[in-house]
Amino acid sequence: MPQQGPKAGEEPRESGRWEVEKNPSSNNVYWTHLYEYTPMNFWVDHQDDCISVPSDEYCSSSGPQCELCEDDDQTGCIPEPGALPRAYSGLGVMYFGNSENGCYLTMTSACNVEGPVEYGSLISPEIRLSEAVGAKLYFRTIWEVESFNPNADRLIVEALNSGESIFREWIQIASLKPYMTVDNPDSRIPMTSGGYNKPPKWVEHEIDLGRFEGDWMKIRFRFDSVDGHRNAFRGWMIDDVSVKARGCPTPAVP
């Protein structure tokens, strides 16, 4: 018997749990669920001066365009300059990085020397789109990575269905870090979801999944630092992930 398709605005069915793929050579930089967290970036006040907090982050919490939290209960904001942002909604969020030092650098690495390449994936359970119409992926994200090398610190969203699963060929459906070069680049200045040398801010993404309809699929959020340099930035957070679609239309009566 065919599965019943989702009603308008409902999420297609999924089975199982989210899976985390770790870099086996990095024991403390990976996707993890942070809950009621307060970590600061360890390198913000460090003498090595490996990173630079965007100047706009030192603002009045009650001022316009300020990403700092106004109180202890506000969500979707930054508690203080250099801190990991709070979840967009609720108290928990998925984070790629080192939850102890607030960046994607291992505890045994120095920020001013080459360390290991950091990478990891967050993979959804199977999402059944067998009778879905107009399927789209929605998620909110906030991130801070290096700007010095536009090809490094990749933030990739990928999908897999039954056809690609035979060879594990994931299809890229989005790349969040824009390719951007600047004159006289400074390795301390970040690229964020808010822009070049701007405070990170939560943004929503909507991605069409029409090519995967009529089948099951999985979603993968993949971080790849590409190299072992400049990994002392805050990393990548994801919240409020959903796949929504309309159910199948009623067949015409002959």
C-alpha positions as CSV (number, residue, x, y, z in Angstrom):
1,M,0.0,0.0,0.0
2,P,1.5,3.4,-0.9
3,Q,2.3,5.7,1.9
4,Q,0.0,8.6,2.4
5,G,1.5,11.9,1.2
6,P,1.9,14.8,3.6
7,K,-0.8,17.4,3.8
8,A,-0.2,21.0,2.6
9,G,2.6,22.5,4.7
10,E,3.3,19.3,6.6
11,E,6.8,17.7,6.8
12,P,7.4,14.5,4.9
13,R,8.1,11.5,7.1
14,E,11.5,10.6,8.2
15,S,12.9,7.6,10.0
16,G,15.9,7.2,12.2
17,R,18.2,9.7,13.8
18,W,20.7,12.3,12.6
19,E,24.2,10.9,12.1
20,V,27.5,12.6,12.8
21,E,30.6,11.7,10.7
22,K,33.8,12.8,12.4
23,N,37.3,13.4,11.3
24,P,39.1,10.4,13.0
25,S,42.3,12.5,13.5
26,S,40.5,15.3,15.4
27,N,39.0,14.2,18.7
28,N,37.2,17.4,19.7
29,V,36.2,19.2,16.5
30,Y,32.9,17.8,15.2
31,W,29.1,18.4,15.0
32,T,27.6,18.3,18.4
33,H,24.3,19.4,20.1
34,L,24.9,22.4,22.3
35,Y,22.3,23.0,25.0
36,E,22.2,26.1,27.2
37,Y,25.8,26.7,26.2
38,T,28.0,29.8,27.0
39,P,31.5,29.1,25.4
40,M,33.7,32.0,24.3
41,N,36.2,31.8,21.5
42,F,39.4,31.0,23.3
43,W,41.5,33.2,21.0
44,V,39.5,36.5,21.4
45,D,41.8,37.9,24.1
46,H,44.9,35.8,23.3
47,Q,48.3,37.4,22.8
48,D,48.8,35.6,19.5
49,D,46.1,37.8,18.0
50,C,45.0,35.2,15.5
51,I,41.5,36.5,15.0
52,S,39.7,39.9,14.9
53,V,36.2,40.3,16.3
54,P,34.2,42.5,13.9
55,S,34.1,46.1,15.3
56,D,30.3,46.2,14.8
57,E,30.0,43.5,17.4
58,Y,31.1,46.0,20.1
59,C,27.8,47.8,20.0
60,S,25.0,48.8,22.3
61,S,22.6,45.8,22.8
62,S,19.6,48.1,22.5
63,G,20.9,49.9,19.4
64,P,19.7,49.2,15.8
65,Q,21.5,46.5,13.8
66,C,23.2,45.3,17.0
67,E,23.5,41.5,17.2
68,L,24.3,41.5,21.0
69,C,21.7,40.0,23.4
70,E,19.7,42.5,25.4
71,D,18.9,40.1,28.2
72,D,19.5,36.5,29.4
73,D,16.3,35.2,27.7
74,Q,16.8,36.6,24.2
75,T,17.5,34.0,21.5
76,G,19.2,34.4,18.1
77,C,21.8,36.9,19.4
78,I,25.4,37.0,20.6
79,P,25.9,37.2,24.4
80,E,29.1,39.2,24.2
81,P,31.7,40.0,21.6
82,G,33.5,36.8,20.5
83,A,31.0,34.4,22.1
84,L,29.2,31.7,20.3
85,P,25.7,32.9,19.2
86,R,22.6,31.6,21.0
87,A,20.2,29.2,19.3
88,Y,17.7,30.9,16.9
89,S,14.9,29.2,18.8
90,G,14.8,27.2,22.0
91,L,17.9,26.3,24.0
92,G,19.7,23.9,21.7
93,V,21.5,24.1,18.4
94,M,23.8,21.9,16.2
95,Y,27.3,23.2,16.2
96,F,30.4,22.3,14.1
97,G,33.5,23.2,16.1
98,N,35.2,22.7,19.5
99,S,32.6,23.3,22.1
100,E,35.2,23.9,24.7
101,N,37.1,26.8,23.1
102,G,34.4,28.1,20.8
103,C,36.1,27.6,17.5
104,Y,37.1,24.8,15.1
105,L,40.6,24.4,16.4
106,T,41.7,21.4,18.4
107,M,42.7,21.9,22.0
108,T,46.3,20.7,21.1
109,S,46.7,23.2,18.2
110,A,48.0,26.7,18.3
111,C,46.1,29.2,16.2
112,N,49.2,30.7,14.5
113,V,50.7,27.5,13.2
114,E,49.4,24.9,10.7
115,G,47.2,22.3,12.3
116,P,45.1,19.4,11.0
117,V,42.5,19.8,8.3
118,E,39.1,19.9,10.1
119,Y,36.0,18.4,8.6
120,G,32.8,16.7,9.5
121,S,29.3,16.0,8.4
122,L,25.8,16.1,9.9
123,I,23.5,13.6,8.0
124,S,19.7,13.5,8.3
125,P,17.7,10.3,8.5
126,E,15.9,9.1,5.4
127,I,13.2,11.5,4.3
128,R,10.5,10.0,2.2
129,L,9.3,12.1,-0.7
130,S,7.6,9.3,-2.6
131,E,4.3,11.3,-2.9
132,A,5.6,14.8,-2.2
133,V,5.0,17.8,-4.5
134,G,6.9,21.1,-4.2
135,A,9.4,19.8,-1.6
136,K,11.8,22.3,-0.1
137,L,14.5,22.3,2.5
138,Y,14.4,25.0,5.2
139,F,17.0,25.8,7.8
140,R,18.5,28.7,9.7
141,T,22.2,29.1,10.1
142,I,24.9,31.3,11.5
143,W,28.6,31.0,10.9
144,E,32.1,32.6,11.0
145,V,35.1,31.3,9.0
146,E,38.2,32.7,7.5
147,S,38.1,35.3,4.7
148,F,41.8,35.1,3.7
149,N,41.5,32.0,1.5
150,P,38.1,32.1,-0.4
151,N,38.5,28.4,-1.2
152,A,39.0,27.3,2.4
153,D,36.4,26.6,5.1
154,R,33.7,25.3,2.9
155,L,30.1,25.2,4.2
156,I,28.3,22.7,1.9
157,V,24.8,21.4,1.8
158,E,24.3,18.1,-0.1
159,A,21.6,15.5,-0.8
160,L,21.5,11.8,-1.6
161,N,18.7,9.6,-3.0
162,S,18.4,5.9,-4.0
163,G,20.1,6.5,-7.4
164,E,23.2,8.2,-5.9
165,S,23.3,5.9,-2.8
166,I,24.7,3.0,-4.8
167,F,28.0,4.9,-5.2
168,R,27.5,7.3,-2.2
169,E,27.6,10.2,-4.7
170,W,26.2,13.2,-2.7
171,I,24.9,16.1,-4.8
172,Q,25.8,19.6,-3.8
173,I,22.6,21.7,-3.5
174,A,24.1,24.8,-1.8
175,S,27.4,26.4,-0.8
176,L,27.0,29.0,1.9
177,K,30.4,30.8,1.9
178,P,30.5,33.2,-1.0
179,Y,33.7,33.3,-3.1
180,M,35.2,36.7,-2.4
181,T,38.6,38.3,-2.7
182,V,39.7,41.5,-1.1
183,D,42.7,43.8,-1.5
184,N,45.4,43.5,1.1
185,P,43.7,40.5,2.9
186,D,44.2,40.2,6.6
187,S,44.2,36.6,8.0
188,R,42.6,37.7,11.2
189,I,39.4,39.1,9.6
190,P,36.4,36.7,9.3
191,M,33.8,36.0,6.7
192,T,30.5,35.5,8.4
193,S,26.8,34.9,7.6
194,G,26.5,38.6,8.1
195,G,29.1,39.5,5.6
196,Y,32.8,40.3,5.3
197,N,34.2,41.5,8.7
198,K,30.6,41.7,10.0
199,P,29.1,40.1,13.1
200,P,27.6,36.7,12.4
201,K,23.8,36.7,12.2
202,W,21.1,34.1,11.8
203,V,19.8,33.8,8.2
204,E,17.2,31.4,6.7
205,H,17.8,29.3,3.6
206,E,15.2,27.8,1.3
207,I,16.4,25.1,-1.2
208,D,14.2,23.4,-3.8
209,L,14.2,19.6,-3.6
210,G,12.0,19.0,-6.7
211,R,14.6,16.8,-8.4
212,F,14.4,14.4,-5.5
213,E,10.6,14.0,-5.4
214,G,9.2,10.5,-5.9
215,D,12.0,8.9,-3.8
216,W,13.6,8.9,-0.4
217,M,16.5,11.2,0.3
218,K,19.0,12.4,2.9
219,I,20.4,15.8,3.6
220,R,24.1,16.4,4.6
221,F,25.6,19.5,6.1
222,R,29.4,19.2,5.5
223,F,32.2,21.4,6.8
224,D,35.6,21.2,5.3
225,S,38.4,23.5,6.3
226,V,40.4,22.4,3.3
227,D,43.7,23.3,5.0
228,G,45.1,23.5,8.5
229,H,45.5,27.3,8.6
230,R,43.4,30.0,10.2
231,N,40.9,27.6,12.0
232,A,40.4,29.8,15.1
233,F,37.1,31.3,14.0
234,R,33.8,30.4,15.6
235,G,32.5,27.8,13.1
236,W,29.0,26.8,11.9
237,M,25.6,26.5,13.6
238,I,22.3,25.1,12.3
239,D,18.8,25.3,13.8
240,D,15.2,24.7,12.7
241,V,15.8,22.3,9.9
242,S,12.7,21.0,8.1
243,V,11.6,19.6,4.7
244,K,8.1,20.7,3.7
245,A,5.9,19.7,0.7
246,R,2.4,19.3,-0.5
247,G,0.7,15.9,-0.7
248,C,-0.2,14.3,-4.1
249,P,-3.1,15.6,-6.0
250,T,-6.3,13.4,-6.1
251,P,-6.2,11.2,-9.3
252,A,-8.7,12.2,-11.9
253,V,-11.7,9.9,-12.2
254,P,-11.9,8.4,-15.7
